[in-house]
């Protein structure tokens, strides 16, 4: 490893030499930290249950079918990883939420746009993943198995978008001397020559383009270096980041290819473009242990014990038959292979065979105990892995209580998963700023339910000190149908949620079409609220206002949503620092109030026109009798003469 004094640090070298220094450090750390790579491959072999020469796709293609599978009979590690993903990570769908810290009304609305922009990025397809949440679920499987999942978040200037990559943790390096808070990060990644030329070769000199074209092929470690058919040449990118020491002392980043500095410059973000998701962090350093590290030896014991029991059962179950020598043809004996035939001399008594059971009940119970001990060690539920219900647990309340008990030990891991989305939110803001440096009119977009909206990034960007990012905690609802249905019913009966919310919480696909119809009105109301909150009195016209429609079915719900927005805006107005800012919000509050008042009038029954005054007239002979309206009265028929 090259020995660098503080005066010779890679980031203090001339800009055109930093990439070469980064490549040299990456190679040195790769050799010095070979144990991390060996452990990564071993854990991958335990998960896949097969011999692998490395951790690339080539390793899956080079294995001999006759020697592919290891002695992983029960596949406990693979089952445990799947269970962890299903029970801890998959039920959550976090989303970064931006809050401003005592900012102006305009900055508060910008924070709202940032919230929507991050949601739009997560909804976009990420190469082979359908969206950002699918990518994070894949990262969760990597985290549970290897202990650390690393997601790189890069700005693709050629395509003007943010790209994600799930990086093997053994391809990311830090200096162990820096301990838990490293200030230097390094990473190596494969890249096709054509893609590298498109990203980094445009506008560069011939020297850089030749370095990209002539760079050595990317090396997957631990594999045989045999010549393979290639459709394209893949080279290695060496990244290095030095984090800034303060706002006035920005950091440095550099990219080296083939010993040449291809790109680099200042680095102002307080973190590298890497998001770390961990299972059980080491007490020192930035790495963590996974299920294969925690339960791998115990799963091997279970597999070995299961193999020995099966061999004993196979031997003990072999039937033996006896016959007098030369009394049966050998060809006839070969017909029934399930019985081992033994020849005895003529007139001799065949021996007595003592049938010995393959294993005792105690050994069988001990094997079950060892498997159960494996699940207890890693802190997951064996019943959940087997997708069956606990015996004697039938009610939804009992299921919820049992699930909460099981999930208590893994609560911290679920919180780390939520916090990784906070890191993603920060990374999105930093990467979008990089893209906006190339194009001052750079547009970002977010996807709603039916429309994709665009907005200029400069109209949404907020200084880092002016906002904070949080993630709403994951739902505590049970994930089995019985427990979820009973809890939702309890909430609905108690009046805590509406019928529409209950349908959403049930999570049944059959409700999707019905919810589309019911939610259309709510989305329309929310759209009007956002329009009135974003309104500027200087640019507002009479045609921008939309009066409430009489055919709105849930008029009370519309008023409730507008009133909630009014109260929140009033609270935000009170926190604004200057009277001028507070005065600007009055226009938005008036728009909300106008809609509420007009909707309230639509709910009032129409006033009846006043009735005409009626003259009172008494019947003769009955001064207290009922009044008779004026006008001609019916004359009674004459009485017949006596």
C-alpha angles and dihedrals in degrees: 000000000000112000109226123187118214089260089054099048114146093244092054093057120099112284093249091056101046095085092054091050091050091052090050092050092047091054091047094049090045091058096039094049097045089129091068090054092047091051091048091054092045092052090048091052091050090050095046095039092225141094113268126186092205143337102276132093088262089067091063092050099045098055118111110239092224092055100029104105126065126211091280098132102156096035090214096160093052091048091048093051091050090048093050092051093046097046104033109027111018097060089060127078104178124187128193114250121201123214126181123224108230093315130154123277091258092054091049090056089047090055088054089054091050088054091055093044092055090048089052092052091051090051093053121097112261105207105276093003118083092222143342094277091056088051091052092050088055088049089050090058089051090049095050092048104039100023096238130056117192120201117189117209110198135174111238102207093184094058095027095230142100117264129197130208131185103224123198106246091230089065092060118077138192131174107261089214089070090060120189097351107048118181095196125060129182132190138177122205136174120244135173117248093237092051092046091050091050093049103038109010100066113103092004127120126264091260092062094045091050090050090054094045095046099040114129117258118271113266123222105204124230094028133107112264095229123152110261131184109263130194092196139008114258119202135183126259116204115203128190130183129189109193119228118261093211142341090275094046108054121194131240136241131189139182122208128193123178093347094307131108105243102171141353146125141145120346114208101167113102091228137039118258089267131107116203122208113187137191106193110356119218115247089246132024129026100281133089143203123250138203092277089057095043100042104017097100092045092049089052089053090051091049092048093048091047090051093051092049091051092050091049091049091050092051096044094048094057109116120217127205131190132213137170112267115264092008095107131041116249092232090058091051091056092060095079109048095172090074125062107218118210122193119225128190119266113274093013121125113245112244122258113249117214109214109223119193115241093236138346127250089252091060091048091051090047090056091051089049092053092051091048090048090056091057092046090052095056092039100240132123117257090200091056090050090052091048094230134122124254112258113261094012108114110138123085092234092055091048091052092049092049093048091050089052092051094045095049094085092049095046092103091053090052089051091051088054090053092047091053087067089056087056089049091053091054091046091052092054093048094046093047089054089055091053091047091056089068095044120029089195093050110155124211126194140202129195125234126187094282108000137054111219128201131206136175110259093225088061091057105035116110130187114260092241092055099062143038129205126221137166124223110243116260120266115271093211116127117252100219115091096240096049094043093049093050094048093048090049090051091052092047094047090049090055092241095123136026127244091256091052091048090055091051093049092051089066095207115154091218089071095057098089092045092047090052089061095043096045096050091079092047092050090051092052091048090050090056091048092053091047092053093045091051093045118124116206092217094058100029118116131191091249092060092071118085117199119219116273120236093224093063101127100203100046093157090053091050091052090047092053093046091047091050090052090047093053093046091049090049090052091049090047092056090055095053113114103225135044089234091059092046090050092054091057091057089076091056092047091052091054091052092046092049092054091047093051094047092048089049090055090052089056094053115091114246115265115253116235113254114266120244115258113264119217114228119230127179125219113244115262093019110078092174095042126117119289119257119214115242121259135069113333129208111264113225115237116263116263118249117255117256 
